Structure formats: structure tokens, C-alpha cells
Amino acid sequence: MSTLRTTLIELQRLKRLDRTGWTLRGLPNGTESVAAHSFGVATTAMLLADELRNRGVEVDCEKVLRIALLHDWAEARVGDMPRTAAAYFGSESRKEAEMSAFADIVGPLSTQNFYRELHRDYENRDSLEARLVKASDVIDLLVQVLALERAGARGLDEFWDVANDPNFHLEGTAREIVHDLIQSLVVERKAMV
């Protein structure tokens, strides 16, 4: 039990770790934590998975939720590196650091191999479930930007660039649902301006 306790205490940091992108754009500390983002991703992923299942697509909802919940655990050790950091560190270095940090976090757990496989799946986008979580990651970002802009934040246009041509390697119904949702967020934003 001490291993579980230690892991939970370490992951608790994510509740207080600010998402760096907002801070770099002048928004106040506490705008959004990594844990709040993970909640948004998990909620989005669950709703997308349910919608797919309702339309006859086989989706492992438990796997979707597990990947969504753990996709940013490495940030408890390496911090929330914004996309701009990849220009300085290189995307491969960043990915290696996150994979290493994740492995160290789950290393003491008896289920470490299971969690490492889920994380590897997410990083490589090997499964439909991992690709849905990546799409959910972006959709949650856009929902957050929309909420911030509704509250008066400005200078966040760059975050909408991802909506222009998102490629999550989804096919058929999954691609359609994700595309339609992203476009509806874009339309919602345009109606606001």
C-alpha cells in the first residue's frame, strides 16, 4: 500500500500544476491545472466513445478512460511543457523525457507494465482508443480557449490553428464525429466575435 500511497501523493501535484500555455500568454496562475485538463480530456473521450458505440463502432471505453486519465502523468515530474518548448528541446527529446518520467512514476506499481503499455499506445496512437484520446486532448483545449475568450481573454487565436486541419488518423464514423465537433466549436467562436 505504501507504493500506491506514494504514487497518489506524487500525482496529486497535477492538481496544482498550471498549464503553461495560459501563463505564457499572460493569463493568471490558476487558469487551468493539468488535472483539470485531464478531467476535460477524460470527459470528452468518454462522450466521444459513447457516441461511437451508439453508432455501432466498437470502442473499449475502459481503455479510453484509462488512457485519458494517465496521458499527462509524466508532467508530475517534467512539468507542463508547452508546444513551443519542442522548438528548443526537439519533439523527440521531449517525448523521451516524458516516457522516462512516466516509467519512473509507475515503476514501483505492480501494474507498471499495463500502464506503460497504455501510455506507449497513447504516444504512438496505435489504437482507436488512443487516437480518440488525442482528439479529446485537442477538443478539450479548444473548449477551454472558447471559455477563456468568452470571459474576455484575447490573444489566443493561435490555439485555433489546430482546428484548420486536425489529423488524428481516425477513419469513418470516428473521423466524422470528431470533425463535426471541432467545426461546431469553430462556429460557436465565430458567432461570439
N, C-alpha and C positions, 0 to 999 in steps of 0.2 A: 504493500500500500504506500510505502514511502516514495516509491518511484512514481506512482500516479500523482501523489501529492506534489512532488517536485515539478512534474510536467505541468500540472494545472497552475501552480504558482507562476511558473515561467510564462505560460500562455496568457495569464492574467494581464501581463504587460500590454497586450494588444488592445485592451480596453482604454488605455491611457495614451497609446502611441498615435500621434496625429498623422493624418495622411499629408505627406509633404507637399504634394501638388497645390493644395489650397494655401498653405503657408507661404510658398514661393510666390504666390500671386497676391499676397497682401491680406488674405483673409485671416481672421483672428484664430489663435490657438483654440482648439476645441471645436473647430468647424465640423470635423468628422474624424473619428478614430478608425484604426484598421479594423477593430472588432465590429464597429457599426457598419463599415463597408462589407465585412464578411457576412453579417446578418442580411444586408441588402442583396448580396450575391446569392446566398442560400435561399432566400425568399423568392427571388426572381427565377432561380434554377428550378425550384420546386414547382412553381406555377407553370413554367415552360414545359417541364417534364409531364405534368398533369395534362396540359393541353395536348401534347403529343400523344399521350396514352389515350385520351378521349378521341383522337383522330386515327387510332389504330396502329400507332407506331410503338414498337416495343422499346421501353426505356427502363433501366434499373434505377428506380427513384432513390433507393437507399444509397447506391453508389454516387448518384448525382449530389445528394445532400452531404455525404462524407467528403467528397472532393471539394465542394463549395466551402465547407467549414474549415478544411485544412489548407486550402490553397495559399494562404498568406501566413501560415505559422512561422515560416523562416524569418519573417520580419521581426519576430520577438528578439532575434539575435543580430540581424543585419540592418534593421531599420527599414523604413519605407523609402525605397529608392525611386525617385520619380523617373519618368521616361527619359528625361534629359540626361540623367546620370549615365545611361547606356552610351551616350556620345563620348563620355570621358573614360569610362571603365571598359566599354565594349560589352555588347549584349551577351557574349559567351562567358566573359568573366563574371558578369552579374548573375547569370544563370548558374554557373558553377558554385558561386558563393552561396546562393540560395539553396541549391541542392545539398551542399555540405552542411549548412546551418540546419536545414530540415532533418537531415540524417542524424545530426548530433542531438537535436531535440527529442526525436523519437527513439534514439539509440537505446536508452535504458528500458524501454517498454517491451513487454513480451510479444506485443503485436507489431513490433517495428517493421518487419518485412511487409506486412499487409499495408501499413501506412506509407512506406517508401514506394510501394508499387502504385498506390493511388496517386501519390504526388508525381511520380515519374509519368504516369498516364496523363495527368494534367499538363505537365510541362511539354510533353511530346504530342499531346492531343491525339492519342491513339484510339480512343473510343468516342462513340456518340456522346456519352455522358460527360467526358472531359471537354469536348467541343461545346456542349451546351453550357457548361460552367464558364468557359472562356467567354462565350457570348453574353452570359449573365453578368460577368465581370464588367464588360463594356456597357451593357444596358444599365446596370446599377450606377456606373459613372455618369451616364447621360441623365438619368433620373435625378441624381444629386446635383448636377450642373443646373438642370432646369429649376430645381427647388431653390438653389442659391441665387439664380438670376431672378426668379420671382420675388425673392427677398431683397433685391436691389443690387446684388453683386454684378460687376461689369468686368470686362477684360477676360472673359472665359471662352471666347469664340474658338480658340484652338482645340478645345476639347470636343467640339462638334465635328472636327475634321474626320474622325473615325467613322462617323455616320455616312460619309460620302461613298465609301467603297469597302465595307467591312467584309472580310473573308475569314469565316470561321471553319471552312471546309465542311459545311453542313450541306445536306442534299435534300431534295424533295420537300416534304411537309415541314421538316425542321427548318430548312432554309427559308421557306415561305413565312413561317410564323415569326422567326427572328427578324427577318427583313421588314415585315409589316409592323412589328412592334417598334423597331428603330425609326421607321418612317413616321409612325404616329407621334413619336416624341419630337421629331423634327417639325412636324406640322404644328404640334402644340406650342413649340417655341416660337415659330414664325407668327402664330396668332397673338402671341404675347408682345411682340415687338412693334 
